[in-house]
Amino acid sequence: MTATESDAVRAIEAEAIARRFARGWHCLGLAEKFRDGKPHTVNAFGQKLVVFTGEDGTTNVLDAYCRHMGGDLSQGTVKGNAIACPFHDWRWGGDGRCKQIPYARRVPLRARTAAWPTMEQDGLLFVWNDPEGRKPPEDVTIPVIEGATRDDWTDWRWTETVVHTNAREVIDNVVDMAHFFYIHKSFPTYFKNIFEGQVATQIMKGRTREDARREGGGGGPKMLGNTSVASYHGPSFMIDELTYHYEGYDLHSVLINCHYPIDENSFALHSGIIVQHSDALPPDAAEATAQKLSDFILTGFEQDIEIWRNKTRIDNPLLCEEDGPVYQLRRWYEQFYVDAADVTPEMTDRFEYEIDTTRPVESWQKEVDANMARREAEGASA
């Protein structure tokens, strides 16, 4: 490389964000939230939606604006298995067809609005989005989470927040090992990615950072580290089989990290966690631990959000050897933003990459040791 090439200033590239939203299943949150007999407003996929559950127990998602005179169905009333517009009482079924107009002899043949396919699984509500208007293929599924319906696991602890940036930022975390140390005060010692089909997996092992422990340590067993196998199933729903290793026992949990786009510049970020009961963690203790972990995870999201709030979008990140496969991940992610016929093998073929953690672990341990030495010196002088 010539001096001229090496001294050149690298420009940040960022194309305009297309107003197209990912094809796939998106989680709207806990299903029970929508079973109160009332309509709910959900802003998603660049528009306002209404979510309601009819007398038959089926939860439906429609465009929120009535095709009659534009009334807001999310301000209406659930009547039987239909949502009644507050403007003129036109009643719309979950299939998007107008079922009844109380003051009219007949319903116009063209009285149809947009309806989104829904799915309830593991106590969660999913909605299918496809810019081409196609129904979900039978082979595009979300895995069943066994612990979500078993008595020896806790109930979901669920959080929701709105993030004002494009959803690609949260996806990039799948390959970003280093940010776990600098942003979340974790200490990764092993990090591998596997992309195949519509699944992107992150396998991470780590140990507890001594310099991140609260002084005094609190009571109870000492946490030694954790093992995480986290997979995005489609563009927005991640299941993380997360095991915390304590002195004398392991704590098994399942973490959900999911989102849906509000528009191209914002998304709703949700997290959920369940914890398995054990001899070391009886039901009451497990419930308390689940709540504690939920609060901890929300804190982690807030740390990410602070970064996203201030960073710029970058399509050409400059990477070093110890960074993860950002470009390969984005190629995998692209499959959800093109027509199904335009998905290429490069987007879905199996790809594996393991980061050599020798240098990061060595560097991070020196930083931890220096922080501990500084803390001890400050304590001795106090």
Secondary structure, 3 states (H helix, E strand, C coil): CCHHHHHCCCCCCCCCCCCCCCCEEEEEEEHHHHCCCCCEEEEECCEEEEEEECCCCCEEEEECECCCCCCEHHHCEEECCEEECCCCCCEEECCCEEEECCCCCCCCCCCECCEECEEEECCEEEEEECCCCCCCCCCCCCCCCHHHHCCCECCCEEEEEEECCCCHHHHHHHHCCHHHHHCCCCCEEEEEEEEECCEEEEEEEEECCHHHCCCCCCCCCCEEEEEEEEEEECCCEEEEEEEEEECCEEEEEEEEEEEEEEECCEEEEEEEEEEECCCCCCHHHHHHHHHHHHHHHHHHHHHHHHHHHHCCCCCCCCCCCCCCCHHHHHHHHHHHHCCHHHCCHHHHCCEEEECCCHHHHHHHHHHHHHHHHHHHHHHHHC
